[in-house]
Amino acid sequence: MAKKLQDSTLGVRAGQVRSQFNEHAEALYLTSSYVFDDAAQAAERFGGGEGMVYTRYTNPTVAMFQDRLAALEGGESCVATGSGMAAILATAMVHLKAGDHVVCSNAVFGASIQLFTTLLGRFGVETTYVAPTKIEEWRGALRPNTRLLFLETPSNPLTEIADLEQLSQLAKKAGALLAVDNVFCTPALQKPLELGADIVVHSATKYIDGQGRVMGGAVVGSKALVGDPMTIFLRTAGPTLSPFNAWVLLKGLETLDLRVRAQSAAALELARWLEGHPRVERVYYPGLKSHPQHELAKRQQKGSGAIVSFDVKGGKAAAWRVIDSTRLISITGNLGDVKTTITHPATTTHGRISPQARAAAGIKDGLVRVSVGLEAVSDLQADLERGLA
């Protein structure tokens, strides 16, 4: 049934399981454990049989969220986690071991770089960073022990677009997995699995929730790569998504398609306005013809997303003045909300990585990132103009 339905329908209907009360809305199962009919059934479930055992790794509400997101991404299986970073960690812990090598985009979330370099590096996993758009750098970084290629596309915060079909072919030849963080586009705008990715990672905290309420993460892919091994990891290590958060995220998925498409359209309008502003040096947005990967974005995505980044003339002081002058837009490091947010990446989301790494990723002191929400674009323009003027 799922393959025949449109994404907007899947976001509302996929994965729902009703109880004996036949409720219309998805039920919230706030329980840590489950009662078995007898000792034999308990033994069977603890041994891997079908059914609920313990909410650390089995819960009906969480299962509904997993099934719905898997349907939207076109994946066979989904495992939900307590945060987006927990989803990346789970991917690494399940598919990497000491002595393995990772090739990672240098344009990922700062915490992702910290995880690969600092945490995984302590356990004998080495990571090489490359420009997301330069396939020759990816190819040159491959080693016989490379097991994972990891990236975000569009990238954070410069919205660079990587060619997923090319990277998929490269990964397959190298015997490595291709994992894609799809947080900026969500399945409403991009489906990495259809483009050859093996694993899709989400910070559900962002657009999937869409209203800045709860944290959550997810990994989507085949049963062999995700469902079986990551459920075991969840059961053992416990980076669990709570049932309440899963229920909130289910509600977010119902409006995901509408929200992301509307925010993407508003972001394009704002980006065009910023590109014509005399105090703006450069705008980074895939929907603009000036974007280096504009044509690739048109082929690979259904829309350009809601993240607009731009360099303000005058460096850090000018960027901070724009941010501090806002009265409507929220100054916060989060993104994906229906409320527009603004941040200075060099001192917030990417503040913990080295100046050299920021420079390699193209993150300048004058860069400002805006996550466009659902307010009137004219009001957002007026709010930004206060600081730009």
N, C-alpha and C positions, 0 to 999 in steps of 0.2 A: 504493500500500500504506500509506503513512504516514498518510493521512487516515482510514483505517479503524481504526487502532490507538489504544489508550488511551495517555495520557502515561507511565504506569509502564512500559508495554511499549516505547515509543519511547526512553525513557531508557536502556534496556538493549540495544536492538537496532538503532536507526536509525543509518544512515550507515556501518556497518561494511563494509569491503572486505577480503577475504582474499587473501593472496599464493598463490603456487604450492604452498606448504606446507599450505594450508588450515587455518591455526591457528584455534582456538576463541576465544581472547582477542585483543583488538586488538593489532596489531604496533606496536612502537616503531621508527620509521625515523630513526636517528641518522646523517644524512648531509647534507652541505652542497650536493652537486651530484649529477647523474645522468648516466649514460653513454647516448649515443645510438647507434642502429644505424649511422648514416652521417651524412655532412655535410648531406644533404638533410633528414633528419629534424631535425637540430639547427637548421637554418635555419627550418624550419616552426614548431617550438616557440618559438623566440626571436621569431618573427613573430606569435605569438598562437595557435598551434595547440594542440589538446588534448594534455595530458600534463605530466609534471613537468619543470621546467627548473632551478630553483635554490630552495633552501629559504627564502630570504628572502620568497618569495611563493607557492611551491608545495611541499607536502610531504604524503605520504599520511596520516600520523598527524594532522596539523593539519586536513587536509581531512575526516577522519572526525569530528573534534570539531565542525567548522563545520557539516557536514551534520546531525549529531545535534541540535545546538542549534537550527538552523533548523527542523527537524521539530517540536521541542518548542514553539517560539514560533509555529509556523504561518506562517513566512516562506519566501519563495522562495529567499533567499540569505543567507549569513553570511560575514563576514570576521573572523578572529580577530587579536588584537593582543597586545602584550606586557604590557599592564595595562589596567585600566578607564579610567584617564585618557588612555591612548593611543587608546582607542576613541572617547572624546569628542573628542579632538583630531582624529582622522581624520575624524569626522563634520563637524567645523567646517571643516577644510581642504579637504575635497572639495566642500562645498555652500555655502561662504561666500567672499566676496571683499571687497576694500577698498570701503568705501561701503555695505556691507550692514548691516542692523540685526537684532539678536536680542532677543526677549522671553524672559526666563528667570525661573523661580521664584526667590524670595529664600530658599527653604528647600531648597537643595541642598548637597551636600558642599562644605566650604570650599575645597578645591583646584579645584573646578569654577568657583566664583566667581572665584578667582585667574586661572584660565585665560581666562575670558571677558573679565574686566575688564583685567587686566594684560598678558597675552600677546597676545590677539587685538586688544585696544585699540591696541597699538603698530602694528598693521598696518591700521588704519582700519576695524575692525569695532566698532560701538557696541552696547552691551547695556543694556537697561532691565530692572530687577528689579521683580517684582510678587508679591503674595501668591498662593500656589498655589491657594487655594480661592475667590478672588474673581474671578469671570469678568469683572466690569465693569472690573477693573484690567487684565486681559489685553486686553480690547477697547479700552480707552482708550490702551494703550501701543502699539498697532499703528500703523505708518507705511507709506507707499507702498513703502519699501525694506526692509520687514521680510521676512526670508527664512527665519527659523527660530524656532520656539517650543520651548523646552527645559525639562524638569522631571523631578523624581523624585516618584513617588507609590507608596507612602507616602513622606512627606518625611523627611529626615534632619536633626535627630533627633526631631522632634515628631510624626511619623507622621500628618501632615495628608494628607487624601485629596483629590486633584483629580479633577474630572469629565472623564474623557478623551473621552467622546462630545461634550460641549459644546466642548472645546478643539479637537477634530478639525474640527468644523464651522466654528469661528472661523478656524482655520488655512487651511482650503480656500478660504473666502471671501476671505482676504487673499493667497492665492497663495503661502503659506508652508508649510514642512514642520513636522510635529509629531514631535519626538524625545523618547522617554520612557526614562529610566533605570529599569530594572526590577529593580534589585539587591535590594531588600528583599523582593519577592514571588517573583521568579523565575517561569518559566512554570508552575511547579507550582500557583501561587495566582492568577496574573493574566496575561492575554495582551493587551497593549496594541494589537497589530496588529488583533485582532478588534474592538477598541473604536474604531478609526479612526486610530491612530497610523501614521505613515509609516516611522519608524525606531525600533528598540529597541536600547538600549545596555546592556551588562553589564560590571560588574567581576566577572569569573569567579573572582577571588581570594577572594570572599566565599562565598556559599552553594553556588555550582556546584562549587568544590573542597570546601568544607565542613569541612576539617580543618586549615586554616591552613598548607598546605604550599608552595604555589607561587602565582605571580602570573599573571594573564591577563586579557584583555578580549575583547569581541566586539561586533560591530554586525550587526543582523539587519534585513532588509527585502526589498524587491524587487530583482531583478537589475539593473534600471536605476538604482536609487538606491544600492545597496550592492555587489553582486557585481562589476559592471564597473568603476565609477570607483574603488572603494576598493581593488580588487586592483592597479590601476595606481598608486594612492598608496602602497600597501604595497611594491610593486616599486621605486618611486623613493625613498621616504623611509625605509623600513625599520623601522617600529615592530613588529617581527615577534614572534609567539608561538613559543617554542622547541618542537620536537617532544616533548621530555621533558615539558614543562609541559602540552602538549596531551594527552598520554597520561594524565597524572595527572587532568586535568580530565574526560577521558572516563570514568575510573573514578568521579569524583564525580557525573557525570550519572546513573550507574546507580542510585545511592541517593538522588538529589535528592528525588524525590516522597515517599519514606518519611520522610526527615530533616525536610524543611520542614514537612510536616503534623504530625509529632510535636512539633517545636519550637514550632510555632504553638499547639498545644493546651497545652503547658506554659507558654508565655508568657501565655496567657489566665488560667490558674490563678494565676500569679504576680501579674499585674496586678490581679486581684480582691483578692488579699491585701494588696497595697500600697495599694489604694484605701481599704481599711478601717483603715489604720495611722494612729495619731494624730500621728506625726511627719512624715507625708507630706502636702504641701499639695495636690498635684494629680498625677494619673497620665495619661499620654498613650498610649493604646492603642486602635486601631480596634475591637477586639472588645468594648470596654466600652460600655454604653448611654450613658454620660456623654460619650463622644467626639462632637464636633460633627458628624462625617461618618460616624457609625456605620451609618446606613441605606444611604448611598452605598457604603461598604465592602462591605456585604452583597451589594449588586447587582453590584459591579464585580470583586470578588475571591472566591476560593473559600475563603479563610481570612484571618486578620488578621495573619499574620506573626509573627516571633520577636523584634522589637525593642520593648522596653518602656522608656519614659522617664518620669521623675518628678521633681517639684520637692520638695526636702527643706526643711522649715522651718528657717530659720537661715542661708540663703545659702551662699556658697562654703565657709566653714569647716565647716558641717554636712555639706555634700556631700562634701568631702574626707575628713571623719571616717568617713562611711559607706564610701567607697572604700578608705581605708587600713585599716579594720577587717576587711576580708574576708580569709579564709584559704583559701577554696576557689576563688572566682571570680577569673579572671585580669584584672589591670589592664593593659589594652592598648587601643589605638585601633582595632584590627581588629574585624570582626564577621562573623557567619555561620558560626562554627566550631561543632563539636559540644561544645566546651568553652565554657561561659558566660563572657562577657567584660564588663567594666565600664569606663566612662570618664567624664571630666568634659568635655563638649563645648566649653564656653566657653574652656578653656585647652588643648585638644588638637585635635580635628578641625576646630573652627571658631575656633581661637586666632589665626589669621593674618588674619582679616577684621576690619574695624573694629568698635569697640563699637557704633556706630550701626547697622551692618548686622546685628550679632547681636541688638540690641534689636528691629529691624524683623522679624527672623525669629522672635522670641519666645524666644530662647535666654537664659535667666537664669543668674545665678551659682550658684544652688542646684540646677540641673538635672543629673541623673545619667542616663546611658543604659546600659541592660543589653541585651546580645544573648544571648538565652536558648539554651542548648545542650541536651544530652540527659541531664544529671544529674537526679537525683530532685528534684522541686520542693521538697519538704520540706527538703532539704539547702541549697538556694539561699535559702530563706526564713530558715533559721537563720543563714546566713552574712551576710545583709543585716541581720538583726535585731541582730547584734552592734554594728553602727555606729549603727543607728537608735535603739537603746536608750540 
